[in-house]
Amino acid sequence: MAMDPLLAKIHIAKKDLQLDDSTYRAAIDMISNGKTDSSAKLNRHERLELIKHFESLGWKAKPQKRRPKNADQAGSRARHIKKIEALLTVGNKPWSYGDALAKRMYKVDSVTFLKDTTKLRGIITALIKQGKKEGWDIER
């Protein structure tokens, strides 16, 4: 049985906001107009409203980190992708950061669209320079 992504967001928000159980359940009760104090029993609209309520309290969803599908292939290009992944990990940056570099430097939406290893080396160089500025623990 797959968990509803909205329920997952609700529980992440509860944790991030450090809500105690009674405050959390009071919010659910308010959103459901007294029908329930369990997020599992909320309908989709009520779950969305609860998430909006948590956002009004200052919670912000973190962007998902995603890894390129072609990072595990063999060859020079894959090694460059893995190097980019390692640098992003050391710098505690999401893949979207690497994608933003690719967009700014080469006008493509994602690192995965770069076929030329010279351009991938350009991304690696940019990440190394950024790492030196920010003091990442980089061993070349």
C-alpha positions in Angstrom: 0.0 0.0 0.0 1.6 3.3 -1.1 1.5 6.3 1.2 -0.3 9.4 -0.1 2.3 12.1 -0.8 0.1 14.7 0.9 0.1 12.6 4.1 3.8 12.4 3.9 4.0 16.2 3.5 1.7 16.7 6.5 3.9 14.5 8.7 7.1 16.2 7.5 5.5 19.6 8.2 4.5 18.5 11.7 8.1 17.4 12.4 9.7 20.5 10.9 7.4 22.8 12.8 8.0 20.7 16.0 4.2 20.6 16.7 3.2 18.7 19.8 0.4 16.1 19.3 -2.4 18.2 20.8 -1.5 21.3 18.6 -1.3 19.0 15.5 -4.6 17.3 16.2 -6.3 20.7 16.9 -5.2 21.9 13.5 -6.7 18.8 11.9 -9.9 19.2 13.9 -10.2 22.8 12.7 -9.6 21.9 9.1 -12.1 19.1 9.2 -14.8 21.2 11.0 -14.7 18.8 13.9 -15.1 15.5 11.9 -11.8 14.0 12.9 -8.4 14.6 14.5 -6.6 12.2 12.2 -4.9 13.3 9.0 -5.5 9.8 7.5 -9.2 10.5 7.6 -9.0 13.8 5.8 -10.1 14.0 2.2 -7.7 15.4 -0.5 -9.1 19.0 -0.2 -8.7 19.0 3.6 -5.2 17.6 3.3 -4.3 20.5 1.0 -5.9 23.0 3.4 -3.9 21.5 6.3 -0.7 21.9 4.3 -1.6 25.5 3.5 -2.2 26.1 7.2 1.2 24.7 8.0 2.7 27.0 5.3 1.0 29.9 7.0 2.8 28.9 10.2 6.1 29.3 8.3 6.7 25.8 7.0 8.3 25.4 3.6 8.5 22.2 1.6 12.1 21.3 0.7 12.7 20.6 -3.0 13.2 16.9 -3.8 16.7 15.8 -4.6 16.7 13.7 -7.7 19.5 11.9 -9.4 19.9 11.6 -13.2 18.7 8.3 -14.5 21.8 7.8 -16.6 24.3 8.3 -13.8 25.0 4.5 -13.5 25.9 3.8 -17.1 29.4 2.8 -18.1 31.8 5.2 -19.8 33.4 8.6 -19.6 30.2 10.5 -19.5 28.9 8.5 -16.6 32.1 9.1 -14.7 31.6 12.8 -15.1 28.0 12.6 -13.9 29.2 10.7 -10.9 31.8 13.3 -10.2 29.2 16.0 -10.4 27.0 14.0 -8.0 29.9 13.7 -5.6 30.6 17.4 -5.6 27.0 18.2 -5.1 26.9 15.9 -2.2 30.0 17.3 -0.6 28.6 20.8 -1.0 25.2 19.7 0.3 23.6 21.0 -2.9 20.6 19.3 -4.6 20.6 18.2 -8.2 18.6 21.2 -9.1 21.7 23.3 -8.3 23.7 21.4 -11.0 20.8 21.7 -13.4 20.8 25.5 -12.7 24.5 25.6 -13.6 23.8 23.7 -16.8 21.1 26.1 -17.7 23.2 29.2 -17.0 26.3 27.9 -18.7 25.0 25.9 -21.6 21.3 26.8 -22.0 20.0 23.3 -21.3 17.4 22.4 -18.6 19.4 19.6 -17.0 22.8 18.1 -16.6 21.5 14.9 -18.1 21.0 16.7 -21.5 24.7 17.5 -21.8 26.2 14.8 -24.1 29.6 16.5 -24.5 32.1 15.6 -21.8 33.8 18.9 -22.3 30.6 20.6 -21.0 30.3 18.2 -18.1 33.9 19.1 -17.2 32.8 22.7 -17.3 30.1 21.9 -14.7 32.7 20.1 -12.6 35.1 23.0 -12.7 32.3 25.4 -11.7 31.4 23.2 -8.8 35.1 22.9 -7.7 35.5 26.7 -7.8 32.2 27.1 -5.8 33.5 24.6 -3.4 36.7 26.4 -2.8 34.8 29.7 -2.2 32.5 28.0 0.3 35.2 25.8 1.9 33.9 22.3 0.9 36.2 19.4 1.7 37.3 18.7 -1.8 40.3 16.4 -2.7 40.9 16.5 -6.4 
